[in-house]
Amino acid sequence: MEHDAAPVGRTYVLGQFPTGEALVDACYKVREKGFETIDTHSPYPLHGGDEALGLRRSRVPRIALAGGLTGMFGGYLMMVYMNAINWPLNVAGRPPHAPPSFIPITFETTVLLSSLSIFFGLLTLMRLPQPYHAVFENDAFRSAVNDGFWMSVALPPGSDGKDATSVLSQLGAKDVSVVKEDVA
């Protein structure tokens, strides 16, 4: 009788750096050492952090453009349908299709759908809400909210983390620890 192997959670090496600049510099060096799945945790966005992590260009402007164009065309076509096709009314001799009177609604639907697409697009891209991550189990990690600058390095399966631990220690990390994700 064969038994499936128990699911194995991810393992992370977590290190705290004294400043945001030290954290960004360490990100470059950790990536040069061959670690690809790294993340930073800080109380505010770090200048140059995106480049240090090797992140692609943001998709948010495209999401906003798609939502805005959808809102613009949807709002305009809604007004054309309602006023010229479905229920045409002759109000003071105004033609059923009067583009100047459609501008306010078109603008409002453009802004509405653009902002909603940005909001829900960001939630999707950032995989939020994320109520649990393995690094939350480290008690010292709570300083990431106030004044801590942390880096987490996700290890490949089967790695014990000694190489990543030594790299982070050499780069000036104060509190280096290995955190294993519990899989229930």
C-alpha positions in Angstrom: 0.0 0.0 0.0 1.5 3.3 -1.1 1.2 6.4 1.0 1.4 9.9 -0.5 4.1 12.0 1.0 2.8 14.6 3.5 2.5 18.1 2.0 5.6 20.1 2.7 5.3 23.8 3.4 7.7 26.4 2.2 10.8 27.4 4.2 11.9 31.0 4.5 15.1 32.6 5.8 14.2 35.8 7.5 16.7 38.6 8.2 16.4 42.1 9.8 18.5 44.9 8.5 19.3 48.2 10.3 18.1 50.6 7.5 16.0 50.6 4.4 19.1 51.4 2.3 20.9 48.4 3.7 17.9 46.2 2.9 17.8 47.4 -0.7 21.6 46.9 -1.1 21.3 43.4 0.4 18.5 42.5 -2.1 20.8 43.1 -5.0 23.5 41.0 -3.5 21.2 38.2 -2.5 19.9 38.0 -6.1 23.5 37.9 -7.4 24.1 34.9 -5.2 21.3 33.0 -7.1 18.3 33.4 -4.8 15.3 34.4 -6.9 12.3 34.3 -4.6 12.9 37.1 -2.2 10.7 39.7 -0.6 11.1 42.8 1.5 8.9 43.8 4.5 9.2 47.4 5.7 6.9 50.0 7.3 7.0 52.2 4.1 7.9 51.8 0.4 11.7 51.7 -0.2 13.2 53.8 -3.0 14.8 51.4 -5.5 13.1 48.4 -3.9 11.3 47.3 -7.1 14.6 47.2 -9.1 16.4 45.5 -6.3 13.8 42.7 -6.2 13.8 42.4 -10.0 10.1 43.2 -10.3 8.6 43.8 -13.7 6.9 47.0 -14.7 3.5 47.5 -13.0 0.4 46.3 -14.7 -1.8 48.8 -12.9 -1.7 51.5 -15.6 -3.0 49.0 -18.2 -5.7 47.9 -15.7 -6.7 51.5 -15.2 -6.8 52.2 -18.9 -8.9 49.2 -19.6 -11.4 50.1 -16.9 -11.5 53.7 -18.0 -12.1 52.9 -21.6 -14.8 50.4 -20.6 -16.5 53.0 -18.5 -16.2 55.7 -21.1 -17.7 53.6 -23.9 -20.2 51.9 -21.6 -21.5 55.2 -20.3 -21.7 56.8 -23.6 -23.4 53.8 -25.3 -25.8 53.5 -22.3 -26.9 57.2 -22.8 -27.3 56.6 -26.6 -29.4 53.5 -26.0 -31.6 55.1 -23.3 -32.1 58.5 -25.0 -32.1 57.7 -28.7 -33.2 54.1 -29.0 -35.2 52.8 -26.0 -37.1 55.8 -24.9 -36.6 58.8 -27.2 -38.2 62.0 -25.8 -38.5 65.3 -27.6 -37.5 67.7 -24.8 -37.4 71.3 -26.0 -36.5 70.2 -29.5 -33.3 68.5 -28.4 -32.2 65.7 -30.8 -32.3 62.1 -29.3 -28.5 61.8 -29.7 -27.0 65.0 -28.2 -23.3 64.3 -27.4 -22.7 67.5 -25.3 -25.3 66.4 -22.8 -23.7 62.9 -22.5 -20.3 64.2 -21.4 -21.0 64.4 -17.6 -22.3 60.8 -17.4 -19.5 59.5 -19.7 -16.9 61.2 -17.5 -18.4 59.8 -14.3 -18.6 56.2 -15.6 -15.0 56.5 -16.8 -13.8 57.6 -13.4 -15.9 55.0 -11.6 -14.9 52.0 -13.6 -11.2 53.1 -13.7 -11.0 53.4 -9.9 -12.9 50.2 -9.3 -10.7 48.3 -11.7 -7.6 49.7 -10.0 -8.9 48.7 -6.6 -9.9 45.1 -7.5 -6.9 44.7 -9.9 -4.5 45.6 -7.0 -6.3 43.1 -4.7 -5.9 40.4 -7.3 -2.3 41.3 -8.3 -1.2 41.4 -4.6 -3.1 38.3 -3.8 -4.9 40.1 -1.0 -6.3 39.6 1.5 -3.5 37.3 2.8 -4.4 36.6 6.4 -1.5 34.2 6.9 2.2 34.0 5.8 4.8 31.8 7.5 7.0 34.8 8.4 4.2 36.1 10.7 5.1 33.3 13.1 8.4 35.0 14.0 7.8 37.2 17.0 10.6 39.7 16.1 9.0 40.2 12.7 6.3 42.4 14.3 8.7 45.3 14.1 8.2 45.3 10.3 5.1 47.4 11.0 6.9 50.1 12.9 10.6 50.3 12.3 11.9 47.0 11.0 13.4 46.3 7.6 13.1 42.6 6.8 14.0 40.3 3.9 12.5 36.9 3.4 14.2 34.4 1.1 12.0 31.5 0.0 14.1 28.3 -0.1 13.7 25.6 -2.7 12.3 22.3 -1.4 14.8 20.2 0.4 17.1 23.1 1.3 18.1 23.5 5.0 18.7 27.2 4.7 22.3 27.3 5.9 23.6 29.0 2.7 20.9 31.7 2.8 21.4 32.2 6.5 25.1 32.7 6.0 24.6 35.1 3.1 22.1 37.3 5.1 24.5 37.3 8.1 27.4 38.4 5.9 25.3 41.2 4.4 24.6 42.7 7.9 21.3 41.2 8.9 20.9 41.4 12.7 18.3 38.8 13.4 18.5 35.8 11.0 16.1 32.9 11.5 14.6 30.0 9.5 10.8 29.9 9.4 9.0 26.8 8.2 5.4 27.0 7.0 3.0 24.6 8.7 0.8 22.7 6.4 -2.2 21.2 8.0 
